[in-house]
Amino acid sequence: MNIPRVHIAHLPTRIEALEHISAFLKGPQIYCKRDDQTGLGFGGNKTRKLEFLLAEARQAGAQTLLSVGAIQSNHCRQTAAMASRFGFGCILILSGSEPEIASGNLFLDKLFGAEIVWAARETRDRVLDEVFADALAKGRKPYKIPYGGSSSVGMMGYVEAMTELKQQGMDFDWIVTASSSGGTQSGMLLGAMQCGFVGKILGISIEEKAPILRDTVATLVREGADLLGLKIDIPAENILANDDYLGGGYGILGEPEIEAIHLFARHEGLLLDPVYTGRAAAGMIDLVRKGFFKPDEKILFWHTGGTPALFAEPYLSLLQKH
Ligand SMILES: *Cc1c(COP(=O)(O)O)cnc(C)c1O
């Protein structure tokens, strides 16, 4: 691949067997790929995408990174860390209003020196455009990083991650991962076709109904293929997206996530996050219990990070009640 990239993530991330969880669930063998350990600023899946996005920003002569997200956005936190590391300014447009105490990812955003602009969720994208225009006028050379880092450039991080997985020499029947803005799952799908991974890639939807997520992922696959000069088109209906675990909506921690977080902590000493991997693992656990996977199949739970949100309210309080 000759798309510009910087190298900062700790790669390859490890693959670990989750023997205790697998035994406890009496189901298939489950493994975990530790993209929560990509190294920069507590890590996570956005670091792989940002390696490509930052290189693009640098080529464009940018000096200030702009992005947008929820108050506990892992993407914004990793963007802020990346900006510090590579000598960029950083402005984050976060939805909501400023809390009295900045905790979790928001605390880290501030520690990394990001400027924060608060906006209502509905006006977030308009505010982003305004802040961009303002930064441009002030000569700060802004560069917009899309929501979740999910663009054809950002998803290349996960195209490359599939080659990494291939080189690790283990075969899996399934990859299970949290899927939200689609860059991770689309990159995996495109990467799978490139490196010859034949297992299934199941996205547990975090926020959207499955048809919407499938469309998002299919569009990104097409755009990513274009960028690579390939003619690849995966029909939306062939994309595996499960929306049975949306619970109370984005960022709402429910019983299934609380159970999954405790199971992983107590059986494996592994930390899941309350918004993404907690939900994805809860979905996977439920599917195992329902006999969705065959007993002799090997499953790779692709951990996408997010653990700083464990220390953010209201999650901390809710998790402590158990
Ligand atoms: C952003 C994020 C995801 C979702 O990845 P997408 O590429 O947006 O689908 C999953 N897990 C964590 C922890 C994240 O921060």
The ligand as a Gaussian input file, in Angstrom:
#p B3LYP/6-31G(d) Opt

LIG

0 1
 C      -14.841000       4.318000      17.816000
 C      -14.865000       3.049000      18.582000
 C      -15.441000       1.888000      18.035000
 C      -16.165000       1.866000      16.717000
 O      -15.306000       1.898000      15.617000
 P      -15.878000       2.465000      14.245000
 O      -14.719000       2.409000      13.336000
 O      -16.357000       3.841000      14.537000
 O      -16.999000       1.598000      13.821000
 C      -15.374000       0.724000      18.758000
 N      -14.804000       0.689000      19.973000
 C      -14.253000       1.780000      20.537000
 C      -13.671000       1.655000      21.888000
 C      -14.260000       2.993000      19.858000
 O      -13.726000       4.081000      20.435000

